Amino acid sequence: MKHSTSLLLILTLLLPALVCAQGKIDSAERRLSTVVIDAGHGGKDPGCSWGKHLEKDLNLNVALALGKMIDEAYSDVEVIYTRKDDRFIELHERGDIANRAGADLFISIHTDAVGNTEANGSSTYIMGNDKSAKNLAVAQRENSVIVMEGDYEAKYEGYDPSSDESFIIFSLMQYAYSEQSMLFAELVQKNYAKTTKVIDRGARQGPYLVLWRTAMPAVLTEMGFMTNKKDRDYLHSEVGQQQVVKALFDAFSQYREICNAKADESAAATAKNVAASAPAAKKEEVTVEPQPQSTQPTAPKVEQKPSEKPVAKPEPKPEQKSEKVLSGYFVQICTLSNESDPNDRKFGPYRGRIVQQKTTSGKWRCLIAASGAEEAHTICKDANRYFAGAFVVRIEGEKITRL
C-alpha cells in the first residue's frame, strides 16, 4: 500500500511535465465541428428515480432537445448522440463513441440524488482528483452502474470505487484537456445561474468513469436534484426543461465562439509566419541596349501553304502519385471515409504515429506500425482503451491478414 501510494504521488507530480514533453493534446487549435451528447443512464439502468419520474427519461429529453437546437443553429457542427432512445450503453462505450467520431466536445447529462432531500442545485464536473466527501459521493453513485456490465473489472482496469488510488489514476487520464473542460463547465454553470431557477453549485472536479477515456474536452453536468421537490418539479416541467436546454445551448455557443476564434487566430498567425519566412523575390533590373539599325534589305516573308500543318507538341503526362506499399505488423484502430492528417486530435495519444492505407472500396485504414507480432499485440491492448475494437494485422503489399 505504501509503495502504491508513493508511485501515485510520483505520477501526479510528473504528469504535467510528461504531457508538455509529448505535446499537450489540447494545444492544437481547431474549430469546433463535432459534439457528442450523452444522455446518462438508460435501459436497465434507470438512474435515480422518484415515483414515476426516472432520471434516464429526463436526461434523454434534455439531450435530444439540446442536440436539435445545436443542429438547427449551426450547420457546420455535427451532433452525435450516445443514445437516442431507452437503451443501456456501458460507460466506457460512451467515451469510445466520442473518440471514434473525433469529437471536439463531450457533454454527459445527468440528474443528481442524495439522501438529504434538502440538497438542491446544479453542478458540472470535469475529470479530476477532488476527493471531497460530497464530490466523491456523487461520483461513486454515477460510477456504480459498472456492476451491470459484464467483466467490468477488466474493462475498467482494476477500478475500485472504495480505493483512493483508483480515483487518482483515473483523474490523470483527462489532464491534457482539463483547462478546456473547466472553461466549458464554468460556462454551463454561468448560464444555469442566468437562465434557470436552479441554484448554482459551481464547476467541480470528480473521478467519473464516463469521462476518463474521452480524448477531448468533456464534462458531466448534474441539472439538479431528483431528491429535492423544488428541483424535481422544475426539471419535469416544460418551462424548466426549456430553460435548462437554453442554458446548455448558450454555454455551447459561447464555447464554440471561443474555440473558433482561437483557431482562426492561430491559422492567421501561421499564415503570417509562413509569409514572413518566405524569401522575397529579388527584382532584376534589365538594361535594354539600343540596337543599330540594319542597312541590309529585309528578307521577304514566306507565306505558309494551306496544306502545311504546324507540328503539335506532345502534352506532358501527368505525374502519377505512387501509393506506399506497406509490409509488416500493424494495429488497425479504425477505418475512415477520407484520408486524415496523422496529427489530427481524433487519434488521441497516437497522433503522429498513424499510417493510412487506402482500401479497394476507397476507405482508409488507420494503422499503428509495430516492429513485430509481439509489439503489435502489446500496442493493440493499449489502443483498445481509446479505440474499442482495435486489432492486429499482418500486411504484405495487397495481402492483409487479421491476427
C-alpha positions in Angstrom: 0.0 0.0 0.0 2.9 2.3 0.9 4.7 1.7 -2.4 1.5 2.1 -4.3 0.8 5.5 -2.8 4.3 6.6 -3.4 4.1 5.6 -7.1 0.8 7.5 -7.5 2.3 10.6 -5.9 5.2 10.5 -8.4 2.8 10.1 -11.3 0.8 13.0 -10.1 3.9 15.2 -9.9 5.4 14.1 -13.2 2.3 14.1 -15.3 2.3 17.8 -16.3 5.9 17.5 -17.4 5.2 14.3 -19.4 2.3 15.9 -21.1 4.3 19.0 -22.0 7.2 16.9 -23.3 4.9 14.9 -25.5 2.9 17.9 -26.7 -0.2 18.9 -24.9 -3.1 17.5 -26.9 -5.4 20.4 -26.4 -2.8 22.9 -27.6 -3.8 22.2 -31.2 -6.2 24.9 -32.1 -9.1 23.9 -34.3 -12.7 24.9 -35.0 -15.4 23.1 -33.1 -17.1 20.8 -35.6 -18.3 17.7 -33.7 -20.1 17.4 -30.3 -21.2 14.2 -28.6 -24.2 14.5 -26.3 -24.5 11.7 -23.8 -27.9 11.1 -22.1 -26.9 9.4 -18.8 -28.2 6.0 -17.8 -30.8 4.2 -19.9 -32.4 0.8 -20.5 -31.9 -1.5 -17.4 -30.2 1.4 -15.6 -32.9 4.0 -14.7 -30.5 6.2 -12.7 -32.1 7.9 -9.7 -35.9 7.9 -9.6 -38.8 9.4 -7.6 -42.2 7.8 -8.1 -43.0 7.9 -11.8 -40.1 10.2 -12.6 -37.0 8.4 -13.9 -33.6 10.1 -14.4 -32.9 8.2 -17.6 -36.0 9.7 -19.3 -35.3 13.3 -18.2 -31.7 13.1 -19.3 -32.8 11.8 -22.7 -35.4 14.5 -23.2 -32.8 17.3 -22.5 -30.1 15.6 -24.6 -32.3 15.3 -27.7 -33.6 18.9 -27.3 -30.1 20.3 -26.9 -28.9 18.4 -29.9 -31.8 19.6 -32.0 -31.1 23.2 -31.1 -27.4 23.0 -31.9 -28.2 21.2 -35.2 -30.6 23.9 -36.3 -28.4 26.8 -35.3 -25.0 25.5 -36.6 -24.9 23.7 -40.0 -21.2 23.3 -39.6 -21.5 21.3 -36.4 -22.2 17.5 -36.4 -24.2 16.4 -33.4 -23.8 12.7 -32.3 -25.7 11.0 -29.5 -24.6 8.1 -27.4 -28.2 7.0 -27.3 -31.4 8.4 -28.9 -33.8 6.0 -27.1 -34.1 4.0 -24.0 -31.2 1.6 -24.2 -28.3 0.6 -21.9 -24.9 1.8 -23.0 -21.8 0.8 -21.0 -19.8 3.8 -19.6 -16.6 3.0 -21.4 -18.5 2.7 -24.7 -19.9 6.3 -24.3 -16.4 7.7 -24.4 -15.4 5.4 -27.2 -18.3 6.7 -29.3 -16.8 10.2 -28.9 -13.3 9.1 -29.6 -14.3 7.2 -32.8 -16.1 10.4 -34.0 -13.1 12.6 -33.4 -15.3 14.8 -31.3 -14.3 18.3 -30.1 -16.6 18.2 -27.0 -18.3 15.6 -24.9 -21.4 16.5 -22.8 -22.8 14.0 -20.4 -26.2 14.9 -19.0 -27.4 13.7 -15.6 -29.6 14.5 -12.6 -28.3 14.3 -9.0 -29.7 12.4 -6.0 -28.7 12.2 -2.3 -30.2 11.1 0.9 -30.7 14.7 2.1 -33.8 15.9 0.4 -32.9 19.5 1.3 -29.9 19.4 -1.1 -30.6 21.2 -4.3 -28.9 23.0 -7.3 -26.9 22.2 -10.4 -23.2 21.4 -10.8 -20.9 20.5 -13.6 -17.9 18.2 -13.3 -14.7 17.7 -15.2 -12.4 14.7 -14.6 -10.2 15.4 -11.6 -9.0 14.1 -8.3 -11.0 16.3 -5.9 -11.8 13.7 -3.3 -14.0 15.8 -1.0 -16.7 13.7 0.6 -19.6 15.4 -1.3 -18.0 15.1 -4.7 -16.8 11.5 -4.2 -20.3 10.5 -3.2 -21.8 11.8 -6.4 -19.0 10.2 -8.5 -19.4 6.8 -6.7 -23.2 6.9 -7.4 -22.7 7.6 -11.1 -19.9 5.0 -11.4 -21.8 2.3 -9.6 -23.6 1.4 -12.8 -20.5 -0.6 -14.0 -21.6 -3.6 -11.9 -24.4 -4.0 -14.5 -21.7 -4.6 -17.1 -20.1 -7.9 -17.8 -16.4 -8.3 -16.9 -16.2 -4.8 -15.6 -13.0 -5.4 -13.6 -11.1 -6.0 -16.8 -12.8 -3.2 -18.8 -12.0 -0.6 -16.2 -8.5 -1.9 -15.4 -9.0 -2.8 -11.8 -11.0 0.3 -10.8 -12.2 0.0 -7.2 -14.8 2.6 -6.1 -13.6 2.3 -2.5 -9.9 2.9 -3.4 -8.2 6.3 -3.3 -5.6 5.1 -5.7 -8.3 4.3 -8.3 -9.6 7.8 -8.1 -6.2 9.4 -8.6 -5.2 7.2 -11.5 -8.4 7.8 -13.4 -8.3 11.5 -12.7 -5.0 11.7 -14.5 -6.4 10.4 -17.8 -8.1 13.7 -18.7 -5.2 16.0 -17.7 -4.5 17.3 -21.2 -8.0 18.6 -21.6 -8.6 20.0 -18.1 -8.3 23.6 -19.0 -10.8 23.5 -21.9 -13.1 21.2 -19.9 -13.2 23.6 -17.0 -13.8 26.5 -19.3 -16.9 24.8 -20.7 -18.0 23.6 -17.2 -17.9 27.2 -15.9 -19.9 28.5 -18.9 -22.5 25.9 -18.2 -22.8 26.9 -14.6 -22.8 30.6 -15.5 -25.8 30.1 -17.9 -27.6 27.8 -15.4 -27.5 30.7 -13.0 -28.6 33.2 -15.6 -31.4 31.3 -17.3 -32.8 28.6 -14.9 -34.3 28.6 -11.4 -31.9 26.0 -10.1 -29.2 27.1 -7.6 -25.7 27.3 -9.0 -23.4 24.8 -7.1 -20.4 25.6 -9.3 -18.0 23.8 -11.6 -16.1 21.0 -9.9 -13.8 18.0 -10.3 -14.7 14.4 -9.9 -13.4 10.9 -10.9 -16.2 10.0 -13.4 -15.7 6.8 -15.4 -17.8 8.1 -18.3 -15.2 10.9 -18.8 -11.9 9.1 -18.2 -11.5 7.7 -21.7 -12.6 10.7 -23.7 -9.8 12.2 -25.8 -11.3 15.6 -25.9 -12.7 18.3 -23.5 -15.5 16.6 -21.5 -18.0 17.4 -18.8 -20.7 15.7 -16.8 -23.5 18.1 -15.7 -26.0 17.4 -12.9 -29.0 19.6 -13.8 -30.5 19.5 -10.3 -31.6 17.0 -7.6 -34.3 14.4 -8.3 -34.5 14.0 -4.5 -35.4 17.7 -4.0 -39.0 18.6 -4.6 -38.3 22.1 -5.9 -35.7 20.9 -8.3 -37.7 17.8 -9.3 -40.9 19.7 -10.1 -39.0 22.4 -12.0 -36.9 19.9 -14.1 -40.0 17.9 -15.1 -42.0 21.0 -16.1 -42.0 22.1 -19.8 -40.7 25.5 -18.9 -38.0 24.1 -16.7 -36.6 21.8 -19.4 -36.7 24.5 -22.0 -34.7 26.8 -19.7 -32.1 24.1 -18.9 -31.7 23.3 -22.6 -31.4 27.0 -23.4 -28.7 27.4 -20.7 -26.7 24.4 -22.1 -27.1 25.7 -25.7 -25.9 29.2 -24.7 -22.9 27.7 -23.0 -22.1 25.6 -26.1 -22.5 28.7 -28.3 -20.1 30.7 -26.2 -17.6 27.9 -26.0 -17.8 27.3 -29.8 -17.2 31.0 -30.4 -14.1 31.0 -28.2 -12.7 27.8 -29.9 -13.3 29.1 -33.4 -11.8 32.5 -32.6 -8.6 30.8 -31.3 -8.5 28.5 -34.3 -8.9 31.4 -36.7 -6.3 33.4 -34.8 -3.9 30.5 -34.9 -4.4 29.9 -38.6 -3.8 33.6 -39.3 -0.6 33.7 -37.3 0.6 30.6 -39.0 -0.1 32.1 -42.5 1.7 35.3 -41.4 4.7 33.4 -40.2 4.9 31.5 -43.4 4.7 34.6 -45.5 7.3 36.4 -43.4 9.7 33.4 -43.6 9.4 33.1 -47.4 12.4 34.6 -49.3 11.4 37.9 -51.0 11.6 37.7 -54.8 14.6 39.8 -56.0 13.8 42.1 -58.7 16.4 42.1 -61.6 17.0 45.3 -63.5 17.2 44.7 -67.2 19.1 47.2 -69.3 18.0 47.3 -72.9 20.8 48.3 -75.2 19.8 50.2 -78.4 20.3 48.0 -81.5 21.9 49.5 -84.5 19.5 49.7 -87.5 20.5 47.3 -90.2 21.2 48.6 -93.6 20.5 45.2 -95.2 17.2 44.8 -97.1 14.6 42.9 -95.1 14.1 39.3 -96.4 10.6 38.8 -97.8 8.1 36.8 -95.6 7.5 33.2 -96.7 3.8 32.5 -96.7 2.9 29.1 -95.3 1.0 26.9 -97.6 -2.5 25.9 -96.5 -1.6 22.2 -96.7 1.2 22.6 -94.3 0.1 22.0 -90.7 2.1 23.1 -87.7 3.6 20.2 -85.7 1.7 19.7 -82.4 3.8 19.5 -79.3 3.2 16.4 -77.2 1.3 17.1 -74.0 3.3 16.3 -70.8 1.9 13.2 -69.0 0.5 14.0 -65.5 2.7 12.7 -62.7 1.1 9.6 -61.1 1.1 9.5 -57.3 2.6 6.3 -56.2 0.8 4.5 -53.4 3.1 3.5 -50.5 3.4 -0.3 -50.2 3.1 -1.5 -46.6 4.7 -4.5 -45.2 4.9 -5.8 -41.6 2.7 -5.9 -38.4 0.3 -3.1 -37.6 -2.6 -2.3 -35.3 -5.7 -1.2 -37.1 -7.7 1.3 -34.9 -10.4 2.4 -37.3 -11.4 3.0 -40.9 -12.3 6.4 -42.2 -14.1 7.7 -45.3 -11.3 10.2 -46.1 -7.6 10.4 -45.5 -6.8 12.4 -42.4 -3.8 14.3 -41.0 -1.8 11.8 -38.9 -1.5 14.6 -36.3 -5.3 15.0 -36.1 -6.6 15.2 -32.5 -9.0 12.4 -33.1 -6.1 9.9 -33.0 -5.6 10.8 -29.3 -2.3 9.5 -27.9 -1.3 8.0 -31.2 -1.2 11.3 -33.1 1.9 11.4 -35.3 2.2 7.6 -35.4 -0.7 6.9 -37.7 -0.1 5.2 -41.1 -3.0 5.2 -43.5 -3.7 2.8 -46.3 -6.4 3.1 -48.9 -8.7 0.0 -49.3 -10.2 -1.3 -52.6 -13.5 0.2 -51.5 -12.0 3.7 -51.2 -11.9 3.8 -47.4 -8.8 4.5 -45.4 -7.3 2.1 -42.8 -5.7 3.9 -39.8 -2.8 1.8 -38.6 -0.1 1.9 -35.9 3.2 0.3 -37.1 4.9 -2.3 -34.9 8.3 -3.9 -35.1 6.8 -7.4 -34.8 3.9 -9.5 -33.7 4.7 -9.3 -30.0 4.9 -5.5 -30.0 1.7 -5.3 -32.2 -0.3 -7.2 -29.6 1.1 -5.0 -26.8 0.1 -1.9 -28.7 -3.3 -3.4 -29.5 -4.1 -4.0 -25.8 -3.3 -0.3 -25.0 -5.1 1.0 -28.2 -8.4 -0.7 -27.1 -8.5 1.7 -24.2 -9.1 4.5 -26.7 -10.4 2.8 -29.8 -12.6 -0.1 -28.9 -12.3 -3.0 -31.4 -8.7 -2.3 -32.5 -7.0 -5.4 -33.8 -3.6 -6.7 -35.1 -3.0 -7.2 -38.9 -0.1 -8.5 -41.0 0.3 -6.6 -44.2 2.3 -7.8 -47.2 1.5 -5.5 -50.1 -2.1 -6.0 -51.0 -2.4 -9.1 -48.8 -3.8 -8.3 -45.4 -4.3 -11.0 -42.6 -6.1 -10.3 -39.4 -4.4 -11.9 -36.4 
